[in-house]
Amino acid sequence: VSQSRYYQQEIDHFASEHFQDHFVIGVHYRGTDKVNSVHAEATRTDYDKMLENISQQIAKQNLDDFRIFVATDEDAFVHFLQEKFPGKVIATNAARSQDGKPVHMNNDSPYASGKGAIVDAMLLAKTNLLIRTSSNLSLFSTFMNPTIPVVEVSKRTNTAQATQRHDAAKKEELSC
């Protein structure tokens, strides 16, 4: 958390420029990063399920003037939401996967990737409502703002179950 103070000026500037005078829905979508690997933390969530949850919250809150702040590891998800909500979607220039591979595997700059994650997490904490998939990044945002309303779209996978599935897949692979 002390490292995040280093980025506070950038975070405050972004929030004042993009969040001011709007109801901001924070959306954290964990796509490529760790959901499809041996150490899967959660099952992959369909874009349409995220869209459904966002649309439900817009209707429930009776929102006309809103923005959607998107924090994600998938560039395609940002574009998906931009098509569905023209002029309403905002995002930082954090590193995102362009090819479906986990961003931490493709990134030449771990520092930039880490900085992007911290900035996005801190900005999610400044939104009025958080819609999230299972992830420590957006969980951290709720620690930074314990009063933020949260819609959790996916649940964390039991690590033991994930390991068992991986082991079973490996056995099947070896027997072929």
C-alpha positions as CSV (number, residue, x, y, z in Angstrom):
1,V,0.0,0.0,0.0
2,S,2.9,2.4,0.7
3,Q,4.0,2.0,-2.9
4,S,0.6,3.1,-4.1
5,R,1.1,6.5,-2.5
6,Y,3.8,7.0,-5.2
7,Y,1.0,6.8,-7.8
8,Q,-1.6,8.9,-6.0
9,Q,-1.2,12.0,-8.1
10,E,-1.8,10.1,-11.3
11,I,-4.8,8.3,-9.7
12,D,-6.3,11.5,-8.4
13,H,-5.8,13.2,-11.8
14,F,-7.4,10.4,-13.7
15,A,-10.4,10.2,-11.3
16,S,-11.0,14.0,-11.4
17,E,-10.8,14.0,-15.2
18,H,-13.0,11.0,-15.8
19,F,-15.1,10.3,-12.7
20,Q,-16.2,13.8,-11.7
21,D,-19.9,14.5,-11.8
22,H,-20.8,10.9,-13.0
23,F,-22.0,7.7,-11.3
24,V,-19.1,5.4,-12.1
25,I,-19.5,1.7,-12.3
26,G,-16.1,-0.1,-11.8
27,V,-15.8,-3.3,-13.7
28,H,-12.9,-5.7,-13.1
29,Y,-12.8,-8.5,-15.6
30,R,-10.1,-11.2,-15.2
31,G,-9.8,-12.9,-18.5
32,T,-6.5,-14.4,-19.6
33,D,-4.6,-14.0,-16.5
34,K,-4.5,-17.2,-14.5
35,V,-8.1,-18.4,-15.3
36,N,-7.0,-20.9,-18.0
37,S,-3.8,-22.1,-16.4
38,V,-2.8,-25.0,-14.2
39,H,-3.2,-22.8,-11.2
40,A,-6.6,-21.5,-12.2
41,E,-8.1,-19.3,-9.5
42,A,-11.5,-19.0,-11.2
43,T,-13.5,-20.2,-14.1
44,R,-13.6,-17.9,-17.1
45,T,-16.7,-15.6,-17.2
46,D,-18.4,-15.0,-20.5
47,Y,-18.5,-11.4,-21.7
48,D,-22.3,-11.6,-22.0
49,K,-22.6,-12.5,-18.3
50,M,-20.6,-9.4,-17.5
51,L,-22.8,-7.3,-19.8
52,E,-25.9,-8.7,-18.2
53,N,-24.7,-7.8,-14.7
54,I,-23.7,-4.3,-15.8
55,S,-27.0,-3.7,-17.6
56,Q,-28.9,-5.0,-14.5
57,Q,-27.1,-2.5,-12.3
58,I,-27.7,0.4,-14.7
59,A,-31.4,-0.4,-14.6
60,K,-31.5,-1.0,-10.9
61,Q,-29.7,2.3,-10.1
62,N,-31.9,4.0,-12.8
63,L,-28.8,5.6,-14.4
64,D,-28.7,8.0,-17.3
65,D,-25.4,9.8,-16.6
66,F,-22.9,7.1,-15.8
67,R,-19.4,5.9,-16.8
68,I,-18.0,2.5,-16.8
69,F,-14.4,2.3,-15.6
70,V,-12.9,-1.0,-16.9
71,A,-9.9,-2.7,-15.3
72,T,-8.9,-5.9,-17.2
73,D,-6.1,-7.9,-18.6
74,E,-7.9,-8.4,-21.9
75,D,-8.0,-5.6,-24.5
76,A,-10.8,-7.4,-26.3
77,F,-13.1,-7.0,-23.3
78,V,-12.5,-3.2,-23.3
79,H,-13.5,-3.1,-27.0
80,F,-16.5,-5.3,-26.3
81,L,-17.8,-2.8,-23.7
82,Q,-17.0,0.2,-25.8
83,E,-19.2,-1.3,-28.5
84,K,-22.1,-1.9,-26.1
85,F,-21.8,1.4,-24.2
86,P,-20.5,4.0,-26.8
87,G,-18.9,7.0,-25.1
88,K,-19.4,5.6,-21.6
89,V,-16.4,3.3,-21.2
90,I,-13.1,4.6,-19.7
91,A,-9.9,2.7,-19.0
92,T,-6.2,3.5,-18.2
93,N,-3.5,2.5,-20.6
94,A,-2.4,-0.5,-18.5
95,A,-0.8,-3.4,-20.2
96,R,-3.4,-5.8,-21.6
97,S,-3.3,-9.0,-23.6
98,Q,-3.7,-8.5,-27.3
99,D,-3.5,-12.2,-28.3
100,G,-5.3,-14.1,-25.5
101,K,-2.1,-15.1,-23.7
102,P,-1.7,-13.9,-20.1
103,V,-0.4,-10.4,-20.0
104,H,2.3,-11.2,-17.5
105,M,3.7,-13.7,-20.0
106,N,3.9,-11.2,-22.8
107,N,4.9,-8.1,-21.0
108,D,8.5,-6.9,-21.4
109,S,8.1,-4.5,-18.4
110,P,7.1,-6.1,-15.1
111,Y,7.3,-2.7,-13.5
112,A,4.8,-1.2,-15.9
113,S,2.5,-4.2,-15.5
114,G,2.6,-3.9,-11.7
115,K,2.1,-0.1,-11.8
116,G,-0.9,-0.6,-14.1
117,A,-2.4,-3.1,-11.7
118,I,-1.9,-0.8,-8.7
119,V,-3.4,2.2,-10.5
120,D,-6.4,0.2,-11.7
121,A,-7.1,-1.3,-8.3
122,M,-6.9,2.2,-6.7
123,L,-9.2,3.6,-9.3
124,L,-11.7,0.8,-8.9
125,A,-11.8,1.7,-5.2
126,K,-12.9,5.3,-6.2
127,T,-16.0,4.1,-8.2
128,N,-19.6,4.1,-6.9
129,L,-20.2,0.4,-7.5
130,L,-17.9,-2.5,-8.3
131,I,-18.8,-5.4,-10.5
132,R,-16.0,-8.0,-10.3
133,T,-14.8,-11.4,-11.3
134,S,-12.8,-13.3,-8.7
135,S,-9.4,-11.7,-8.3
136,N,-7.1,-10.4,-5.6
137,L,-6.8,-7.1,-7.5
138,S,-10.4,-6.1,-7.2
139,L,-10.6,-7.7,-3.7
140,F,-7.8,-5.2,-2.8
141,S,-10.0,-2.4,-4.1
142,T,-12.7,-3.4,-1.5
143,F,-10.1,-3.1,1.2
144,M,-9.3,0.4,0.0
145,N,-13.0,1.3,0.1
146,P,-14.8,-1.1,2.5
147,T,-18.2,0.7,1.8
148,I,-18.2,0.2,-1.9
149,P,-21.2,-1.9,-3.1
150,V,-19.9,-5.1,-4.8
151,V,-21.5,-7.4,-7.3
152,E,-19.3,-10.6,-7.5
153,V,-19.9,-12.3,-10.9
154,S,-17.6,-15.3,-10.3
155,K,-16.4,-17.2,-7.3
156,R,-12.9,-18.4,-6.6
157,T,-12.1,-22.0,-7.7
158,N,-11.1,-24.4,-4.9
159,T,-7.4,-24.8,-5.5
160,A,-7.5,-28.5,-4.5
161,Q,-10.2,-29.2,-7.1
162,A,-8.2,-27.3,-9.7
163,T,-5.1,-29.4,-8.9
164,Q,-7.2,-32.6,-9.1
165,R,-8.5,-31.6,-12.5
166,H,-5.0,-30.8,-13.7
167,D,-3.6,-34.1,-12.4
168,A,-6.5,-36.1,-14.0
169,A,-5.9,-34.3,-17.3
170,K,-2.1,-35.1,-17.1
171,K,-2.9,-38.8,-16.4
172,E,-5.2,-38.9,-19.4
173,E,-2.6,-37.2,-21.5
174,L,0.1,-39.7,-20.5
175,S,-2.2,-42.7,-21.2
176,C,-2.8,-41.7,-24.8
